[in-house]
Amino acid sequence: MLVIMNHKRILIVGAGPAGLTTALIMARNGILPQVIDKADGPNQLSRAVGIFPKTLKQLPKELADRLTTYSEVFKKVRFHTNSGVMLELIFPEGEYEQPCGYPQSKTEEILRNDFEQHGGYVEYGVEFQRLIQNNSEIWVELNDERKNYDYVIGTDGVHSKVRESIRQEHKGFTLKEKWSIADFNANGLDHNLNIWLLAGGNFAGYIPIGPDRYRLLASTEDALATIPRKIDVIKINKESTFNVDVRRVDKFNVWNVFLAGDAAHVHTPLGGRGMNLAMQDAVELAGRFITNDFEGYSESRHKQAVAIAYFTERLRFFFSSKNWFVVAFRNTLLRVINNTTFIKRRAAKSFVEI
């Protein structure tokens, strides 16, 4: 059943974090969109694992509480070299002030349950094929059946068909080297965010996503082998390599078709901001449907996407430089910050606020 604010028909394509966040905030405010996903059922994979304070503070409090209750809240980030810890940042204390680690599949489950509790449901096995739009209506083909909508929201990921339908190019580049992840259970690992800056411009880092479960990211093709310490691995849940894209569209909406999340922008996973930026897109977009004010959505979200891409690219340069002078400067800077209380506190706060 589709209940529409002001008799408007709204279709959300893609039931990932961006689509579900948009849908649940709408539903909590009396707008019940139709949500579809081409998959046969809920996502069982976990690409993203970090939830940051900026995102938690924008969500409904009940939902933010649920996420922090089930996730692994970590209090510190440590930057290592082979010779030891160069910098330890302690995140601020207080409600929603510290990052959380939680598998994306579990995050989506909480978001989906919230949407369902407010009257919605996800239609799985429904494929978006194409749309034709004029300034008053949108015709959409779903599973070879044509339907009419007033608004379409594309949260259908990096290979978005909604984006293709409105002819928005994902402009950018792909890194030459392959990166890797490992999802594993282990004994004896520090239950915080840990990052190693290694010789040859390589880096690796892990965060806790369960009582003894961790997600590791590395700039090499073998994440577990990259960390320069022995790990007492209990179980490897998943290992994979992937190409890293840095891309975004020029326009986040064309008339009444909107984009959010990976459909609009992708960047390196350094800093764990991908899912967070997607959910922040969703919060703003849902709010604009509630107020019926769409002016400036594209400009606002484009500005945020540029800022995050700039942040993650600076991190990549900082972490992966092979230039001896840059590396020496970086390591010296980290040690200076570690020994300067005021700067150290400011750096910790900035790390979670971006």
C-alpha positions in Angstrom: 0.0 0.0 0.0 1.4 3.4 -1.0 0.4 6.4 1.1 1.6 9.7 -0.4 2.0 13.1 1.1 0.0 15.6 -1.0 -1.1 12.7 -3.2 2.4 12.4 -4.6 3.8 9.1 -5.7 7.4 8.5 -4.6 9.7 5.7 -5.7 13.0 4.9 -3.9 15.2 2.6 -6.0 17.7 0.7 -3.8 17.3 -0.6 -0.2 20.8 0.1 1.1 21.7 2.6 3.9 20.8 5.7 1.8 17.4 4.4 0.5 16.4 3.0 3.9 17.3 6.1 5.8 15.4 8.3 3.3 12.4 6.0 3.6 12.3 5.6 7.3 12.5 9.4 8.0 9.8 10.0 5.5 7.6 7.3 7.1 8.2 8.8 10.5 6.7 12.0 9.1 3.6 10.6 7.4 5.1 9.9 4.0 5.2 6.3 2.9 7.3 5.9 -0.3 7.5 2.7 -2.4 10.9 1.1 -1.9 12.2 -1.5 -4.4 15.4 -3.5 -4.7 16.4 -5.8 -7.5 18.0 -8.3 -5.0 16.0 -11.3 -3.9 16.3 -10.3 -0.2 18.1 -8.2 2.3 21.8 -7.6 1.9 24.0 -10.1 3.7 27.3 -8.4 2.9 29.1 -5.6 4.8 31.1 -3.2 2.7 30.8 -0.4 5.2 31.3 -0.8 8.9 31.8 2.6 10.5 29.1 4.9 11.9 30.3 8.4 12.9 29.0 10.9 15.4 27.9 13.4 12.7 25.6 10.8 11.2 24.2 9.6 14.6 23.4 13.2 15.6 21.3 13.6 12.4 19.2 10.5 12.9 16.1 10.2 15.0 17.3 9.7 18.6 15.5 6.3 19.1 17.3 5.0 16.0 20.7 6.4 17.0 20.3 4.8 20.4 19.5 1.5 18.8 22.6 1.6 16.6 25.0 2.6 19.4 23.5 -0.1 21.6 24.3 -2.9 19.2 27.5 -1.6 17.7 31.0 -1.6 19.0 31.8 2.0 20.3 35.5 2.7 20.2 37.3 5.4 22.1 40.7 5.8 20.4 42.6 5.7 17.2 46.2 4.8 17.1 48.7 5.4 14.3 51.6 3.0 14.2 54.8 2.4 12.3 56.9 -0.7 12.5 58.7 1.0 15.4 55.6 1.6 17.5 52.8 4.0 18.2 53.4 7.6 16.9 50.0 9.1 17.8 47.1 8.1 20.0 43.9 10.2 19.7 41.2 9.8 22.4 37.7 10.7 21.1 35.5 13.1 23.1 33.2 11.5 25.7 29.5 12.0 25.7 26.4 10.9 23.8 27.1 10.2 20.1 30.6 11.6 20.4 32.5 8.4 19.5 32.5 6.3 16.3 30.9 2.9 16.1 31.8 -0.3 14.3 29.0 -2.4 13.0 28.5 -4.6 9.9 26.6 -2.9 7.1 24.1 -5.8 6.9 23.2 -5.3 10.6 22.9 -1.6 10.2 20.6 -2.1 7.2 18.5 -4.5 9.3 18.0 -1.9 12.0 17.1 0.7 9.4 14.7 -1.6 7.6 13.0 -2.7 10.8 12.4 1.0 11.7 10.9 1.6 8.3 8.6 -1.4 8.7 7.6 -0.3 12.2 6.4 2.9 10.7 4.3 1.3 8.0 6.7 0.6 5.2 8.2 -2.4 3.5 10.8 -3.2 0.9 9.7 -4.9 -2.4 12.6 -7.2 -3.3 13.1 -8.8 -6.7 11.8 -5.6 -8.5 14.3 -4.3 -11.0 14.3 -0.7 -12.2 15.0 -0.7 -15.9 14.6 2.9 -17.2 12.6 6.1 -16.8 11.3 8.9 -19.0 10.7 12.2 -17.3 9.1 15.5 -18.3 8.4 18.5 -16.0 5.2 17.1 -14.6 5.5 13.3 -14.4 7.9 10.3 -14.6 7.2 7.0 -16.4 9.2 4.1 -14.9 9.7 0.6 -16.2 9.9 -2.0 -13.4 10.1 -5.7 -14.3 8.9 -4.8 -17.8 5.8 -3.0 -16.4 5.4 0.7 -16.9 4.3 2.8 -13.9 3.8 6.5 -13.2 5.4 8.5 -10.4 5.8 12.1 -9.3 9.3 11.6 -7.8 12.0 9.0 -8.1 15.0 8.7 -5.8 18.0 6.8 -7.0 19.9 5.1 -4.1 20.9 2.2 -6.3 24.6 2.3 -5.9 27.7 2.9 -7.9 26.2 1.3 -11.1 23.0 3.3 -10.7 20.5 2.8 -13.5 18.6 5.8 -12.2 21.7 7.9 -12.7 22.1 6.6 -16.2 18.5 7.4 -17.0 19.0 11.1 -16.2 22.3 11.2 -18.0 24.5 12.1 -15.1 28.0 10.9 -15.6 30.0 9.6 -12.6 33.0 11.7 -13.3 36.4 10.9 -11.8 39.1 8.3 -11.8 40.0 4.8 -10.6 43.2 4.1 -8.7 45.7 1.8 -10.4 46.5 -0.4 -7.4 44.0 -2.9 -5.9 43.1 -2.6 -2.2 41.8 -5.4 0.0 39.6 -6.1 3.0 39.4 -8.9 5.5 36.5 -9.6 7.8 37.7 -11.9 10.6 37.4 -13.0 14.2 40.5 -12.9 16.4 41.7 -13.0 20.0 43.8 -10.4 21.7 43.4 -7.4 19.4 43.0 -3.9 20.7 39.3 -2.9 20.6 39.9 0.5 19.0 40.7 1.9 15.5 44.3 1.1 14.6 46.2 2.3 11.6 49.7 1.2 10.4 51.7 3.5 8.1 54.3 1.3 6.5 57.3 1.4 4.2 56.8 1.6 0.5 53.7 3.8 0.8 51.4 1.0 2.1 49.0 1.2 5.0 46.5 -1.0 6.8 43.9 -0.5 9.6 41.2 -2.3 11.4 38.2 -1.5 13.5 36.1 -3.7 15.8 32.7 -4.6 14.5 31.7 -7.3 17.1 33.0 -8.6 20.5 35.9 -10.5 18.7 35.2 -9.5 15.1 37.2 -7.0 13.1 37.2 -5.3 9.6 40.6 -4.7 8.1 41.4 -2.4 5.1 44.7 -2.3 3.3 46.3 -0.6 0.3 47.6 -4.0 -0.8 46.1 -7.2 -2.2 46.5 -9.1 1.1 45.1 -7.2 4.0 45.9 -9.7 6.8 49.5 -10.1 5.6 50.0 -6.3 5.6 49.7 -5.7 9.3 53.2 -6.1 10.9 52.1 -8.1 13.9 51.0 -11.6 14.7 47.2 -12.0 14.8 45.5 -14.9 16.5 42.8 -15.4 13.9 39.9 -17.6 15.0 38.0 -17.4 11.7 38.1 -15.5 8.4 34.6 -14.5 7.3 35.6 -12.8 4.1 38.6 -11.6 2.1 38.5 -9.7 -1.1 40.3 -7.2 -3.3 38.7 -4.3 -5.1 39.4 -1.2 -7.3 39.0 2.2 -5.7 37.0 4.8 -7.5 36.8 8.6 -6.8 33.8 9.9 -8.7 30.7 12.1 -8.4 28.0 13.6 -10.5 27.5 17.3 -11.4 23.8 17.3 -10.4 22.2 15.4 -7.6 18.8 15.9 -9.2 17.3 16.6 -12.6 13.8 17.9 -12.2 12.0 15.4 -9.9 14.6 12.6 -10.0 17.1 12.7 -7.1 20.3 10.8 -6.4 21.9 10.0 -3.0 24.7 7.8 -1.8 27.0 5.9 -4.1 24.7 6.6 -7.0 25.9 10.2 -6.7 29.4 10.0 -5.3 32.1 7.5 -4.3 35.6 8.0 -2.8 38.3 6.0 -1.2 37.2 4.2 2.0 39.8 5.9 4.1 38.2 7.5 7.1 35.1 5.3 6.7 32.9 8.1 5.4 31.1 6.4 2.5 28.0 5.0 4.2 28.0 8.0 6.5 27.8 10.5 3.7 25.1 8.4 2.0 23.0 8.5 5.2 23.6 12.2 5.5 22.4 12.7 1.9 19.3 10.7 2.9 18.6 12.8 6.0 18.7 16.0 4.0 16.7 14.7 1.1 14.0 13.2 3.3 13.8 16.5 5.2 13.2 18.4 1.9 10.3 16.1 1.1 8.9 16.8 4.5 9.1 20.6 4.0 8.4 20.4 0.3 11.5 22.5 -0.4 13.9 21.0 -2.9 15.8 24.2 -3.8 19.5 23.8 -3.2 19.6 20.1 -2.5 22.0 19.4 -5.4 24.3 22.3 -4.4 24.3 21.3 -0.8 25.1 17.6 -1.3 27.6 18.3 -4.1 29.5 20.6 -1.7 29.6 17.9 1.0 30.7 15.3 -1.5 33.6 17.5 -2.6 34.6 18.2 1.0 34.7 14.4 1.8 36.6 13.5 -1.3 39.1 16.2 -0.5 39.5 14.9 3.0 39.9 11.3 1.9 42.3 12.1 -0.9 44.5 14.1 1.6 44.4 11.1 3.9 45.5 8.9 1.0 48.4 11.2 0.1 49.3 11.4 3.8 49.2 7.6 4.3 50.6 6.3 1.0 53.4 8.7 0.1 56.7 7.1 -1.0 58.6 10.4 -0.9 61.1 10.3 1.9 60.7 13.9 2.8 56.9 13.7 3.0 57.1 10.5 5.1 59.6 12.1 7.5 57.5 15.3 7.8 54.3 13.2 8.4 55.9 11.0 11.1 57.4 14.1 12.8 54.0 15.9 12.7 52.2 12.9 14.2 54.7 12.7 17.1 54.4 16.5 17.7 50.6 16.3 17.8 50.9 13.3 20.2 53.0 15.5 22.6 50.8 18.6 22.4 47.7 18.2 24.5 45.6 21.0 22.9 46.3 20.0 19.3 45.8 16.4 20.2 42.3 17.1 21.6 41.4 19.3 18.6 42.6 16.6 16.2 40.5 13.9 17.9 37.4 16.1 17.7 38.0 17.0 14.1 38.5 13.4 13.1 35.0 12.4 14.1 33.3 15.7 13.1 34.2 15.8 9.4 
